[in-house]
Amino acid sequence: MIGYLDMELLRFTTAGSVDDGKSTLIGRLLYDSKSIFEDQMEAIKQASVVRGNEEVNLALLTDGLRAEREQGITIDVAYRYFATPRRKFIIADTPGHIQYTRNMVTGASTADLAIILVDARNGILEQTIRHSYIAKLLQIPYIVVCVNKMDLVNFSREVFDDIVGKYNALADRLELENVSFIPISAKLGDNVVERSVNMPWYVGVPLMEVLESTPIDHKINSSDARFPVQWVVRPISDKFHDFRGYAGRMAGGIFRKGEQIIALPSGQTSSIESISLCEEQFDEALTPLSLTITLADDIDVSRGDMIVSADGKQPYVGQDITVMVCWLNPREMRVSGKFLLRHTTASVKGIVKSIDYRVDINTLEKIEGESSLKMNDIAQITIRTAKPLVCDKYVDNRTTGSVVFIDETTNETVGAGMII
């Protein structure tokens, strides 16, 4: 029997328009999979009575902020954890309102799968397009379109098929792959954990089975070895008098003892002498393990540098970077704006050289000539850094291909970028 600590972990996010039932769906998943305690359920029942609901409101399991409960909407990203005998899960329940698009971006940034809810009565809306585009931008590999509230359209197969056809047209425009469709009723539980008796025409599996069977080995780039150096280990002790190691977390590929490496951005070469973790020696360094590596030669390597394999595809090393950015801050981004950029373990100052175009999420039109970006805008920009960055394209490596924008005066995270 697989132990809890050895079980696979799937991270997924929910997205959709306002009142599509995202929080209710998660509540139903937790309730039907018996992942909530009796005292939690009792508290939800009492809260439902206080709010005047005629029945238990499962959305209250995730909508924890007072403002969320008062307005009946999701504002912040709510993370929930649960497990079945087959797999562990982390859910990110993200808001549906346009003004909270930035919350959806942060919640979906680490997801293996995105559940996009569509209200069966309303069909494909602007937010459906917006969230689908963000899912593509963030390279979420699996999309599950749940057509919710089927009970309000008499479990009509024609309604479901019409929505499937329209979303497939959108998926073709966005070049989305691995899209599946499930007709559900989050309120009643149809096709959530158990197969629906009300929709015998649906021959697929319920949502829970999809979540338990979706592959999750896609995130790791196993071909291009990447090791961002987090810390130079120089213990002051007689036992480790001459020890110099480089600690960090593997961000791609595999390193082996004796393998030839390049330290970037300097370009110096050496070979791997040892791979260790808490004095235990290994022959290989696998992604995403955190390890300490020693080199055969005493070369200059420091925090923020990256050790890569001498063989295989090399990362880009340079100061001019093209990025798709999601702007997260009320303060506008402007051309010539200066920021601190965080990329893997490196911190470097940078300036916005140009805004190449802004994406109109509703029409997917590229709008050129912009001089600033507002909160929730998504755009392609070009930045110049004070010193070279060692990076990959985001589509090749989500770790070495992402960058975060920090406001130097407030230390706020103001933007998230995917290197293209």
Secondary structure, 3 states (H helix, E strand, C coil): CCCHHHCCEEEEEEEECCCCCHHHHHHHHHHHCCCCCHHHHHHHHHHHHHCCCCCCCHHHHCCCCHHHHHHCCCCCCEEEEEECCCCEEEEEECCCCHHHHHHHHHHHCCCCEEEEEEECCCCCCHHHHHHHHHHHHCCCCEEEEEEECHHHHCCCHHHHHHHHHHHHHHHHHHCCCCEEEEECECCCCECCCECCCCCCCCCCCCHHHHHHHCCCCCCCCCCCCEEEEEEEECCCCCCCCCCCEEEEECCECEEECCCEEEEECCCEEEEEEEEEECCEEECEEECCCEEEEEECCCCCCCCCCEEEECCCCCCEEEEEEEEEEEECCCCCEECCCEEEEEECCEEEEEEEEEEEEEEECCCCEEECCCCEECCCCEEEEEEEEEEEEEECCCCCCCCCCEEEEECCCCCCEEEEEEEC
